[in-house]
Amino acid sequence: MFKGFIDKSRAKSPWIMHFDCGSCNGCDIETLACLTPLYDVERFGIINVGNPKHADVLLVTGCVNHRNKSVLRNIYEQMPSPKAVIAIGACGLTGGIFRDCYNVVGGVDKVIPVDVYVPGCPARPEAIIDGVVEALNLFQQKQAG
Amino acid sequence: MSKRTIIPFGPQHPVLPEPVHVKLVVEDEIVKEAVPALGYVHRGLEMLASVRDYHQMINVCERVCGICSMIHATCYCQTIEKMMGVEVTSRAEYLRVIWSELHRMHSHLLWLGLFADAFGFESLFMQFWKVRERVMDINEATAGNRVIVSVNVVGGVRADLSGEQLRWILDELVIMEKELKEMEKTILNDYTVKSRTVGKGVMTHDQALELGAAGPTLRGSGVEQDMRMLGYGAYKHLDFAPVVHPDGDCFARSWVRFQEVYQSIRLVRQAIADLPEGDLAVKVKGNPEGEEVTRVEQPRGECLYYIKGNGTKNLDRLRIRTPTFANIPPLLAMLPECELADVPVIILSIDPCISCTER
């Protein structure tokens, strides 16, 4: 019964964590803007936490470089299952404008599995919220299956 | 004597939107030494100058840092224009000033919000970001994108402001000024806020000069230095003076930034009032050749671009020196002898932009 309660509340009130993996800050400030009064994702029960051990959804922005890919993997592994990863912005998807740089891995999915891709440079807050909602649907499927 | 402990701060930390790693050597609750470790956002985008042509590099320069993207692009375009001897029309110069100052406003409001969040005043954070959304709306309505506006081209600007849009911007500025006046009482006069900021992370006038601080961090220590006073672009026609506070603590720096938002509002009003008629951009032919240095004032301080061209469409060398790079040595001088709980406030007080620093 207790597990059912947790499963239900996890999909109804996901806790998100944001990690900047070498982006230009454009997507980061748009992610933060989602939390502020105009977009206000907290009304959907979404809350931003700083500890990966509390988080259900990981929002990753940026093109991932050779220095922070181990940090990214480390954070991903610390999150409890089931978990979802959302890559935000053109950089997070493929490396975007920085794909030719020497220090760029190019895409979050080269390091950790990604569930939802949110395009845009920078991604709009509406698109990010849409991505989180999409991840929650996946969550319910993951729990069922 | 108590034992020394090393506490890692970052790279992933709730107070930081960006990854920076600082090793704090603490004795009990007092920080004795701070050792930074950078490189988490290094992409190496200066190298892209050898792959992309000099027009495409504008887009790359805008993404050095998303928060002050407009000013990066302006600086880059000004450098190329100086090298190629291009005279920009005065309407384009004024439009650049309008968007630059809008960017400064949104950057400072963003910082004021994050700063309030750092000392645990979440409702103030929300209030500042609510005001900031008005600037984002202006950006979106006038240039088509919220954060990275992409209006600069070599030789001028890409977008124009219609009379209707100018009137709407002026109306929005009146509302913003009113909302900021209400918040001024809290961020600058509230005793709970003051107890977290006054006297924390003090840097004297001489120290600031010696360590080479830039921007509001420098002006918060009483040094009157603002690159806009060099009179680049349309700033030579506008009337303003650097905002200076003598105290050199976290409160002084937040005071300077808050007053600079008002200053930006005044500058936008002046620029809109004097906006001349004319073309938006001049045609540019040929490729840049030679060397050139340009300095502009970003929300965080002085930004320097050095460009070396060789007469082909690719640049030989692009070097960007950003304000946060200059502000890291002052930060390391502020941290020793502070309490561990004040570390987030002091780190944020220089307005760190790691993505600028590491590029």
Interface residues (C-beta under 8 A of the other chain):
Chain A: H18 F19 D20 C21 G22 S23 C24 N25 G26 C27 D28 I29 E30 L32 A33 T36 P37 L38 V49 G50 N51 P52 G62 C63 N65 R67 N68 V71 I75 I97 F98 D100 C101 Y102 N103 V104 C121 P122 R124
Chain B: P11 Q12 H13 P14 V15 P17 E18 P19 G39 Y40 V41 H42 R43 G44 L45 M47 L48 V51 R52 N59 V60 R63 V64 C65 G66 I67 S69 L110 G113 F125 M126 W129 K130 R132 E133 M136 N145 R146 V147 I148 C353 S355
